[in-house]
C-alpha cells in the first residue's frame, strides 16, 4: 500500500468514496449530483493547492481510502499556523488493517511539514469510536462545540 497526494484526475474517484462515506453514517445520505460534482472538483484541486491536501491510500492501483484537510491561520490567537483534518475514510473491506492509522499519521506529517502547530480533528459528540481512534494517535479532547439550529 502507498499513501500519496491525490492526482488531479482522481477527484471524481475520491468524491465517490466521500459519497459512500456519507451514505454509511447514521443520519447520512447521498450527496446531490451538484454537491458531488463540486466536492470532486475541490478534491482534485487538493493535488496542487498550497494550503489544502487530500492524501490517498492506494493498493494495486485502487484508491482504498483518503484523508483531507488544510492549514489555516485560525483566529490568530495561537502562534503560527493551525492544521485541520476534515475527513478520513477507508473502504469497508480494508478496515482493521492499519490503513486508517497510516492515513492519519500521513495527514499529521503533511500538516507539520507545512507549519501547523496545533492540529485539530472535529468530530460529532456521540462518535465515541472516532474519539478513541484519534486519542490513540495522541489527540486530546480540548473543546466543546455547541450548535443552535434554525427551527
C-alpha positions in Angstrom: 0.0 0.0 0.0 1.2 3.5 -0.8 0.0 6.8 0.7 0.4 9.8 -1.6 -1.1 13.1 -2.5 -4.2 12.8 -4.8 -3.6 13.3 -8.5 -5.9 15.9 -10.1 -7.6 13.3 -12.3 -8.6 11.3 -9.2 -11.1 13.9 -7.9 -14.1 12.1 -9.1 -12.9 8.7 -7.7 -12.3 10.2 -4.2 -15.6 12.2 -4.5 -17.3 8.8 -5.0 -15.7 7.5 -1.8 -16.8 10.6 0.0 -20.4 10.0 -1.2 -20.1 6.4 0.0 -18.9 7.6 3.4 -21.9 9.9 3.7 -24.3 7.0 2.9 -22.7 4.8 5.6 -23.1 7.2 8.6 -26.2 7.4 10.8 -28.4 10.2 9.5 -26.3 10.4 6.4 -27.3 10.1 2.8 -26.1 10.5 -0.7 -24.6 13.7 -2.0 -26.7 15.6 -4.6 -25.4 15.4 -8.2 -24.3 19.1 -7.9 -22.7 18.5 -4.5 -20.8 15.5 -5.7 -19.5 17.4 -8.7 -18.4 20.4 -6.6 -16.8 18.2 -4.0 -14.9 16.2 -6.6 -13.6 19.4 -8.1 -12.4 20.6 -4.7 -10.7 17.3 -4.0 -9.0 17.5 -7.4 -7.6 20.9 -6.6 -6.0 19.4 -3.5 -3.5 17.9 -5.9 -1.7 21.3 -6.2 -3.2 23.6 -3.6 -0.8 25.2 -1.2 -2.9 25.0 2.0 -5.2 22.1 1.3 -4.4 18.4 0.9 -6.0 15.1 0.1 -3.9 12.0 0.6 -5.0 8.7 -0.8 -4.2 5.2 0.2 -3.6 3.1 -2.9 -3.2 -0.7 -3.2 -2.9 -2.5 -6.5 -3.8 0.8 -8.4 -7.1 1.1 -6.4 -7.8 4.0 -4.0 -8.9 2.3 -0.8 -9.1 5.4 1.4 -8.4 9.1 1.8 -7.8 11.8 4.3 -8.1 15.5 3.7 -7.5 18.8 5.5 -5.8 22.1 5.4 -3.5 24.6 7.2 -5.1 27.8 8.4 -4.2 30.9 10.3 -7.2 30.1 12.6 -8.3 33.1 14.6 -4.8 34.5 15.1 -4.7 33.8 18.8 -2.3 30.9 18.6 1.2 31.5 17.2 1.9 30.1 13.7 -0.4 28.1 11.5 -3.0 25.6 12.7 -3.9 22.4 10.9 -7.3 20.7 10.5 -8.1 17.2 9.4 -11.5 17.2 7.8 -12.4 13.7 6.9 -10.8 10.2 6.8 -12.4 7.2 5.1 -11.3 3.7 4.3 -13.5 1.3 2.2 -15.2 -1.3 4.5 -13.2 -4.3 3.1 -9.9 -2.7 4.1 -10.7 -1.6 7.6 -8.9 -3.1 10.5 -5.6 -3.4 8.7 -3.9 -0.2 9.7 -5.0 1.9 6.7 -6.8 4.5 8.8 -3.9 4.9 11.1 -1.4 5.2 8.2 -3.6 7.9 6.6 -4.0 9.8 9.9 -0.3 9.7 10.5 0.4 10.9 7.0 -2.0 13.8 7.4 -0.3 14.9 10.6 3.1 14.6 8.9 1.8 16.7 6.0 0.4 19.4 8.3 3.6 19.5 10.4 5.8 19.8 7.3 3.6 22.8 6.2 4.0 24.6 9.5 1.0 23.5 11.6 1.5 23.7 15.3 -1.9 22.7 16.7 -3.8 20.1 14.6 -7.5 19.6 15.1 -9.9 17.0 14.0 -13.6 17.9 14.6 -16.0 15.1 15.4 -19.6 14.6 16.4 -20.2 14.5 20.2 -21.5 10.9 20.1 -18.9 9.4 17.8 -17.1 7.5 20.6 -15.2 5.1 18.3 -14.0 8.1 16.3 -12.8 9.8 19.5 -10.9 6.7 20.7 -9.2 6.3 17.3 -7.9 9.9 17.3 -7.0 9.8 21.0 -5.0 6.7 20.2 -2.9 8.9 17.9 -2.3 11.5 20.7 -5.1 13.9 20.1 -6.7 15.3 23.2 -10.3 16.4 23.7 -10.0 20.2 24.4 -13.1 22.0 23.3 -16.8 21.6 23.1 -18.9 22.9 20.2 -22.5 23.7 20.8 -24.8 24.4 17.9 -28.1 26.4 17.6 -30.2 25.3 14.7 -32.9 27.2 13.0 -36.4 25.8 13.7 
